[in-house]
């Protein structure tokens, strides 16, 4: 199995576990005389089975990420951390840039004048750089995901 397939399966398992959890909670109590749609104990057993399967899958994914070296010489696990770094940096730049360009309304000259303390153009330029770096690294990571065999 390729790493990319394992990542897709992991995501599917997390979604299925959440769906089963919601169904189990909805079936935990019923009005007297009504039939429950699902047996919560059966759903919990399914969650446990799927959770054990997902744990094994995640451990194999982690071993693969640590062992895989990208063409640049960087380990995949380090590239993932770097990609997350770019993503985390984008949020503050985006927020400050948005706050800097919001229009300020003054109805009278006697009202307080609001001035910018940052250069929105410079912030947008840095945001574009971070987005580009994130995108380029993500392409390399995705390529590795679909070309790398999952470790045992």
C-alpha positions as CSV (number, residue, x, y, z in Angstrom):
1,X,0.0,0.0,0.0
2,X,1.3,3.5,-0.8
3,X,1.6,6.1,1.9
4,X,-1.1,8.3,0.1
5,X,-3.6,5.4,0.2
6,X,-2.9,4.9,3.9
7,X,-3.4,8.6,4.6
8,X,-6.8,8.5,2.8
9,X,-7.8,5.4,4.7
10,X,-6.8,7.1,8.0
11,X,-9.0,10.0,7.2
12,X,-11.9,7.8,6.2
13,X,-11.5,5.9,9.5
14,X,-11.6,9.1,11.5
15,X,-14.8,10.1,9.7
16,X,-16.4,6.7,10.2
17,X,-15.4,6.7,13.9
18,X,-17.1,10.1,14.4
19,X,-20.2,8.9,12.5
20,X,-20.4,5.8,14.7
21,X,-19.9,7.9,17.8
22,X,-22.8,10.2,16.9
23,X,-25.0,7.2,16.2
24,X,-24.1,5.6,19.5
25,X,-24.9,8.8,21.4
26,X,-28.2,9.1,19.6
27,X,-29.1,5.6,20.6
28,X,-27.9,5.8,24.2
29,X,-31.4,6.8,25.4
30,X,-34.8,6.3,23.8
31,X,-38.4,7.0,24.8
32,X,-40.0,4.0,26.6
33,X,-41.7,1.7,24.1
34,X,-39.6,2.9,21.1
35,X,-37.1,0.7,19.4
36,X,-33.6,2.0,19.2
37,X,-32.2,2.5,15.7
38,X,-28.8,1.0,16.6
39,X,-27.4,-1.0,19.4
40,X,-24.9,1.4,21.2
41,X,-22.8,-1.5,22.4
42,X,-22.5,-2.9,18.9
43,X,-21.5,0.6,17.7
44,X,-18.9,1.0,20.5
45,X,-17.5,-2.4,19.5
46,X,-17.2,-1.2,15.9
47,X,-15.5,2.0,17.1
48,X,-13.0,0.0,19.2
49,X,-12.2,-2.3,16.2
50,X,-11.8,0.7,13.8
51,X,-9.8,2.6,16.4
52,X,-7.3,-0.3,16.8
53,X,-7.0,-0.6,13.0
54,X,-6.4,3.2,12.7
55,X,-3.8,3.1,15.5
56,X,-1.8,0.5,13.6
57,X,-2.2,2.5,10.4
58,X,-1.0,5.7,12.1
59,X,2.0,4.0,13.5
60,X,3.0,2.7,10.1
61,X,2.4,6.1,8.6
62,X,4.7,7.6,11.3
63,X,7.4,5.1,10.7
64,X,7.2,5.7,6.9
65,X,7.4,9.5,7.4
66,X,10.5,9.2,9.6
67,X,12.3,6.8,7.2
68,X,11.4,8.6,3.9
69,X,13.9,11.0,2.5
70,X,12.8,13.4,-0.2
71,X,14.9,14.1,-3.3
72,X,16.2,17.3,-1.6
73,X,17.7,15.2,1.2
74,X,15.1,16.4,3.7
75,X,13.2,13.8,5.7
76,X,9.5,13.6,5.0
77,X,8.7,14.1,8.7
78,X,10.7,17.4,8.7
79,X,9.0,18.5,5.5
80,X,5.6,18.0,7.1
81,X,6.7,20.1,10.1
82,X,7.9,22.8,7.7
83,X,4.7,22.8,5.8
84,X,2.7,23.2,9.0
85,X,5.1,26.1,9.9
86,X,4.2,27.9,6.7
87,X,0.5,27.3,7.3
88,X,0.7,28.6,10.9
89,X,2.6,31.7,9.8
90,X,0.1,32.6,7.2
91,X,-2.8,33.1,9.6
92,X,-1.3,36.0,11.6
93,X,-0.1,37.8,8.4
94,X,-3.5,37.4,6.9
95,X,-5.3,38.7,10.0
96,X,-3.0,41.7,10.4
97,X,-3.3,42.5,6.6
98,X,-7.0,42.3,6.7
99,X,-7.2,44.5,9.8
100,X,-5.0,47.1,8.1
101,X,-7.1,47.5,5.0
102,X,-10.5,47.6,6.7
103,X,-12.1,50.9,5.8
104,X,-12.4,53.4,8.7
105,X,-15.5,55.6,8.6
106,X,-15.4,59.2,9.9
107,X,-18.6,61.2,9.7
108,X,-17.2,64.4,11.2
109,X,-13.8,66.0,11.1
110,X,-13.8,66.0,14.9
111,X,-13.9,62.2,15.1
112,X,-10.6,60.4,15.8
113,X,-8.6,59.7,12.6
114,X,-7.4,56.1,12.3
115,X,-4.0,55.5,10.7
116,X,-2.3,52.3,9.6
117,X,0.7,51.1,11.6
118,X,1.7,48.5,9.1
119,X,2.1,48.3,5.3
120,X,-0.7,46.0,4.0
121,X,1.1,45.7,0.6
122,X,4.2,44.4,2.4
123,X,2.1,42.0,4.5
124,X,0.3,40.7,1.4
125,X,3.7,40.2,-0.3
126,X,5.0,38.1,2.7
127,X,1.7,36.2,2.8
128,X,2.1,35.4,-0.9
129,X,5.7,34.2,-0.2
130,X,4.5,31.9,2.6
131,X,1.7,30.6,0.5
132,X,4.0,29.8,-2.4
133,X,6.5,28.1,-0.1
134,X,3.7,26.1,1.4
135,X,2.3,25.1,-2.0
136,X,5.7,24.1,-3.4
137,X,6.5,22.0,-0.4
138,X,3.1,20.4,-0.4
139,X,3.6,19.3,-4.0
140,X,6.8,17.5,-3.0
141,X,5.1,15.9,0.0
142,X,2.1,14.7,-2.1
143,X,4.4,13.2,-4.7
144,X,6.3,11.3,-2.0
145,X,3.0,10.2,-0.5
146,X,1.9,8.5,-3.8
147,X,5.4,7.1,-4.6
148,X,6.3,5.7,-1.2
149,X,5.4,2.3,0.1
150,X,4.0,2.2,3.6
151,X,6.4,0.7,6.1
152,X,5.5,-2.4,8.1
